[in-house]
């Protein structure tokens, strides 16, 4: 009897841990369910020479209260018309060339770096140097 109770308690503990774990994995937003940790790995870059950046969506949007439009945008006539609830496009759908700026559209690399680094520098928090975002490969 005691063995069965221990087994039942263990199964319940694992079930609870799995439930709590899935709550931390995704965040519900007006635009849909968002994974908390997003690996910024873009095939357009070809063979990656640095480790992909791991971005924590909830930490930025909830803990640091970064507005959605700081990252998500859809420019029409020079104005960001994207609003919460709109579909979120992959960055590479507009920033097509990974390395070359194309008129008003930044290269994918520059778009990522400008957006993240300028925000971190302005807030005086967060990584701003290469190896702080891209640790050495293991």
C-alpha beads as a LAMMPS data file, in Angstrom:
LAMMPS data file: protein, C-alpha beads

138 atoms
137 bonds

1 atom types
1 bond types

-500.0 500.0 xlo xhi
-500.0 500.0 ylo yhi
-500.0 500.0 zlo zhi

Masses

1 110.0

Atoms # bond

1 1 1 0.000 0.000 0.000
2 1 1 2.791 2.402 0.936
3 1 1 4.588 1.693 -2.375
4 1 1 1.428 2.522 -4.340
5 1 1 1.019 5.813 -2.454
6 1 1 4.602 6.803 -3.203
7 1 1 4.127 5.983 -6.891
8 1 1 0.877 7.990 -7.031
9 1 1 2.541 10.963 -5.312
10 1 1 5.463 10.805 -7.721
11 1 1 3.150 10.706 -10.751
12 1 1 1.189 13.681 -9.382
13 1 1 4.425 15.603 -8.731
14 1 1 5.630 14.979 -12.298
15 1 1 2.222 15.996 -13.683
16 1 1 2.282 19.217 -11.649
17 1 1 5.851 19.968 -12.734
18 1 1 4.892 19.385 -16.387
19 1 1 1.882 21.675 -16.031
20 1 1 3.928 24.443 -14.422
21 1 1 6.653 23.969 -17.009
22 1 1 4.251 24.433 -19.918
23 1 1 2.908 27.599 -18.335
24 1 1 6.408 29.082 -18.461
25 1 1 6.996 27.866 -22.025
26 1 1 4.278 29.928 -23.703
27 1 1 2.605 33.275 -23.275
28 1 1 -0.850 34.135 -24.596
29 1 1 -0.910 37.429 -26.472
30 1 1 -3.529 39.122 -28.647
31 1 1 -1.458 37.978 -31.630
32 1 1 -1.448 34.359 -30.452
33 1 1 0.565 32.009 -28.243
34 1 1 4.245 32.928 -28.030
35 1 1 7.079 30.683 -26.860
36 1 1 8.850 32.264 -23.931
37 1 1 12.341 31.434 -25.146
38 1 1 12.796 32.184 -28.821
39 1 1 16.025 31.118 -30.511
40 1 1 16.866 33.710 -33.098
41 1 1 18.205 31.327 -35.696
42 1 1 17.698 32.483 -39.247
43 1 1 18.491 30.160 -42.165
44 1 1 19.144 33.223 -44.385
45 1 1 22.489 33.614 -42.602
46 1 1 23.636 30.277 -43.982
47 1 1 26.170 28.527 -41.774
48 1 1 26.061 30.277 -38.404
49 1 1 29.464 31.166 -37.014
50 1 1 28.053 32.217 -33.644
51 1 1 25.547 30.613 -31.293
52 1 1 21.934 31.665 -31.906
53 1 1 20.636 34.325 -29.523
54 1 1 18.028 33.166 -27.026
55 1 1 15.413 35.881 -26.562
56 1 1 13.023 35.678 -23.602
57 1 1 9.701 37.126 -24.742
58 1 1 7.917 37.190 -21.374
59 1 1 10.889 38.777 -19.599
60 1 1 10.883 41.626 -22.114
61 1 1 7.117 42.094 -22.564
62 1 1 5.936 41.474 -18.988
63 1 1 8.876 42.006 -16.620
64 1 1 10.503 44.920 -18.480
65 1 1 7.205 46.202 -19.974
66 1 1 8.670 46.645 -23.458
67 1 1 5.858 47.670 -25.798
68 1 1 5.081 45.204 -28.574
69 1 1 5.721 47.872 -31.216
70 1 1 9.318 48.251 -30.037
71 1 1 10.045 44.984 -31.875
72 1 1 7.037 44.307 -34.090
73 1 1 6.379 46.688 -36.939
74 1 1 4.698 47.167 -40.287
75 1 1 5.634 50.495 -41.841
76 1 1 3.231 52.306 -44.163
77 1 1 4.201 55.819 -45.300
78 1 1 6.962 55.961 -42.685
79 1 1 4.626 55.122 -39.791
80 1 1 4.428 51.855 -37.816
81 1 1 0.829 50.685 -38.261
82 1 1 1.323 47.298 -36.547
83 1 1 -0.871 46.856 -33.495
84 1 1 -1.283 44.146 -30.901
85 1 1 -3.441 41.394 -32.344
86 1 1 -1.964 41.725 -35.844
87 1 1 -0.142 38.767 -37.339
88 1 1 3.542 38.668 -36.434
89 1 1 5.683 38.230 -39.523
90 1 1 9.155 36.732 -39.432
91 1 1 11.798 39.454 -39.508
92 1 1 13.296 37.915 -42.662
93 1 1 10.065 38.462 -44.596
94 1 1 11.032 42.158 -44.991
95 1 1 14.687 42.204 -43.958
96 1 1 15.518 39.769 -46.756
97 1 1 19.240 40.217 -47.173
98 1 1 21.139 39.063 -44.110
99 1 1 24.095 41.423 -44.652
100 1 1 23.233 44.298 -47.037
101 1 1 21.002 47.286 -46.322
102 1 1 18.510 47.884 -49.117
103 1 1 17.544 51.564 -49.211
104 1 1 15.253 52.118 -46.227
105 1 1 15.150 48.460 -45.202
106 1 1 17.957 47.370 -42.892
107 1 1 19.768 44.116 -43.466
108 1 1 18.534 41.340 -41.211
109 1 1 21.747 41.423 -39.164
110 1 1 21.567 45.212 -38.727
111 1 1 17.855 45.087 -37.894
112 1 1 18.463 42.599 -35.061
113 1 1 21.521 44.431 -33.761
114 1 1 20.046 47.937 -34.014
115 1 1 16.803 46.931 -32.306
116 1 1 18.342 44.957 -29.446
117 1 1 21.527 46.910 -28.804
118 1 1 19.965 50.367 -28.986
119 1 1 17.252 49.353 -26.520
120 1 1 19.772 47.784 -24.122
121 1 1 22.073 50.812 -24.337
122 1 1 19.197 53.233 -23.747
123 1 1 17.933 51.217 -20.751
124 1 1 21.515 50.738 -19.528
125 1 1 20.601 47.059 -19.018
126 1 1 21.137 43.910 -20.972
127 1 1 23.860 42.647 -23.259
128 1 1 25.453 44.959 -25.837
129 1 1 28.682 43.128 -26.720
130 1 1 28.975 40.258 -29.197
131 1 1 29.893 37.478 -26.748
132 1 1 27.170 38.549 -24.284
133 1 1 24.462 37.567 -26.782
134 1 1 26.433 35.046 -28.809
135 1 1 28.425 32.906 -26.351
136 1 1 31.240 30.793 -27.765
137 1 1 30.130 27.482 -29.273
138 1 1 30.412 24.546 -26.924

Bonds

1 1 1 2
2 1 2 3
3 1 3 4
4 1 4 5
5 1 5 6
6 1 6 7
7 1 7 8
8 1 8 9
9 1 9 10
10 1 10 11
11 1 11 12
12 1 12 13
13 1 13 14
14 1 14 15
15 1 15 16
16 1 16 17
17 1 17 18
18 1 18 19
19 1 19 20
20 1 20 21
21 1 21 22
22 1 22 23
23 1 23 24
24 1 24 25
25 1 25 26
26 1 26 27
27 1 27 28
28 1 28 29
29 1 29 30
30 1 30 31
31 1 31 32
32 1 32 33
33 1 33 34
34 1 34 35
35 1 35 36
36 1 36 37
37 1 37 38
38 1 38 39
39 1 39 40
40 1 40 41
41 1 41 42
42 1 42 43
43 1 43 44
44 1 44 45
45 1 45 46
46 1 46 47
47 1 47 48
48 1 48 49
49 1 49 50
50 1 50 51
51 1 51 52
52 1 52 53
53 1 53 54
54 1 54 55
55 1 55 56
56 1 56 57
57 1 57 58
58 1 58 59
59 1 59 60
60 1 60 61
61 1 61 62
62 1 62 63
63 1 63 64
64 1 64 65
65 1 65 66
66 1 66 67
67 1 67 68
68 1 68 69
69 1 69 70
70 1 70 71
71 1 71 72
72 1 72 73
73 1 73 74
74 1 74 75
75 1 75 76
76 1 76 77
77 1 77 78
78 1 78 79
79 1 79 80
80 1 80 81
81 1 81 82
82 1 82 83
83 1 83 84
84 1 84 85
85 1 85 86
86 1 86 87
87 1 87 88
88 1 88 89
89 1 89 90
90 1 90 91
91 1 91 92
92 1 92 93
93 1 93 94
94 1 94 95
95 1 95 96
96 1 96 97
97 1 97 98
98 1 98 99
99 1 99 100
100 1 100 101
101 1 101 102
102 1 102 103
103 1 103 104
104 1 104 105
105 1 105 106
106 1 106 107
107 1 107 108
108 1 108 109
109 1 109 110
110 1 110 111
111 1 111 112
112 1 112 113
113 1 113 114
114 1 114 115
115 1 115 116
116 1 116 117
117 1 117 118
118 1 118 119
119 1 119 120
120 1 120 121
121 1 121 122
122 1 122 123
123 1 123 124
124 1 124 125
125 1 125 126
126 1 126 127
127 1 127 128
128 1 128 129
129 1 129 130
130 1 130 131
131 1 131 132
132 1 132 133
133 1 133 134
134 1 134 135
135 1 135 136
136 1 136 137
137 1 137 138
